Each structure stands twice: as structure tokens, then as C-alpha cells.
Amino acid sequence: MDQEKYNQLREQLIESTQWPSLYMFKFIMPNKDEKLEAVKAIFPKGTQFAFKTSKDMRFLSITVKITMQDADAVIAIYEQTRHIEGLLAL
């Protein structure tokens, strides 16, 4: 996600959400342990994750529901995931 898209998302979140709020992150990535651990490391300890693998087990869908304090906190999470190769944020 480039900076312009982050700015658009920030504006949408500010306009449409009352903070703090429960926010759902959804990611799809190759099903590799090191990539999964990299995603988990971004979130606070105790965060609940839901996982679903593709039929051929090559890809992993991750859903995270977590209370976020504001739109900037949401954007910060997305920015931290940018370095994970093959990860697609939905």
C-alpha cells in the first residue's frame, strides 16, 4: 500500500468510525511459518487470530479482530506488514 492509499484509508476511518473501535485486519499470504510468525509479532501478546488454509495448503488467510485506539494505529499496523514478502492486506 502506498502513502496515498494510506491517506485515503485514514480519511475513511476517521469519517466512518468512532474510536476506540474493534477493527478487523485480513491478510492472505504464502503458508510459511516464518511469515506467520512475522505477522503475529506485529500484534500485542494475547491477540486472537483466526486462520484458514487454501485447499492446496499453499496459502493462509489470517483474520485479526482487535480494538484499535485510532485510525493512525490501524495505519501503523499496515505499514509494519509491508516488509513481509507475499503478504496481501485486504
Secondary structure, DSSP 8 states (H G I E B T S, - for coil): --HHHHHHHHHHHHHH--SSEEEEEEEEEE--HHHHHHHHHHS-TT--EEEEE-TTSSEEEEEEEEEESSHHHHHHHHHHHTTSTT-EE-
